[in-house]
Amino acid sequence: MRIQLAQKSEADELLGRNPLALLVGMLLDQQIPMEWAFTGPHTIAERLGGDLTAERVASYDPEAFAALLAEKPAVHRYPKAMAARVQALAAYLVEHYDGRPENIWAGAPDGKELLKRLMALPGYGKQKAQIFLALLGKQLGVQPSGWREAAGAYGEEGSHRSVADVVDAESLVRVRAAKQEAKRAAKAE
């Protein structure tokens, strides 16, 4: 299945072939529109002048990396803070997974362990980890036993709760509508 989270072909192509780009897009997906967040890895790669690798991002000068994310148009609403988070994620991947993000899910014995590994990533809390686990299961075929249960409501088949359920423009509209309904319901309580 082709990733369509950025809703821009070049950015989505990078997300589909580069697991680090997908992890970084998920990391950036807060306080900005989803498409902007998932276009971020492509923008970073272009500004770096090459492919996105954990080693390259982790070893980049922090001030220069923050400036790179802050260039207009900025990669995120909070480029300096997010630059630090992206570099922390990359450094963690270098230290724990030989710089290869796919090693996080490769050989995970079950969904519970995979969720634990994702929650250990810098910038990934439980909800972000569950959404990413659902994305892996629903769109990339990474389905260790118990993955749906570990992903919680985000793993439900046929749901439209998160980026894990966005496969085209129509599903994006459905996810946005579900999120707005959830916000309305929360305010009503």
Salt bridges, closest charged atoms under 4 A:
GLU13 OE2 - ARG17 NE 2.84
GLU35 OE1 - ARG176 NH2 2.54
GLU46 OE2 - HIS42 NE2 3.90
ASP51 OD2 - ARG17 NH1 3.04
GLU71 OE1 - ARG47 NE 3.68
GLU95 OE2 - HIS96 NE2 3.68
GLU102 OE2 - ARG100 NH2 2.63
GLU113 OE2 - ARG117 NE 3.14
GLU156 OE1 - ARG161 NH1 2.91
GLU157 OE1 - ARG148 NH2 3.76
ASP165 OD1 - LYS138 NZ 2.45
GLU181 OE1 - ARG184 NH2 3.07
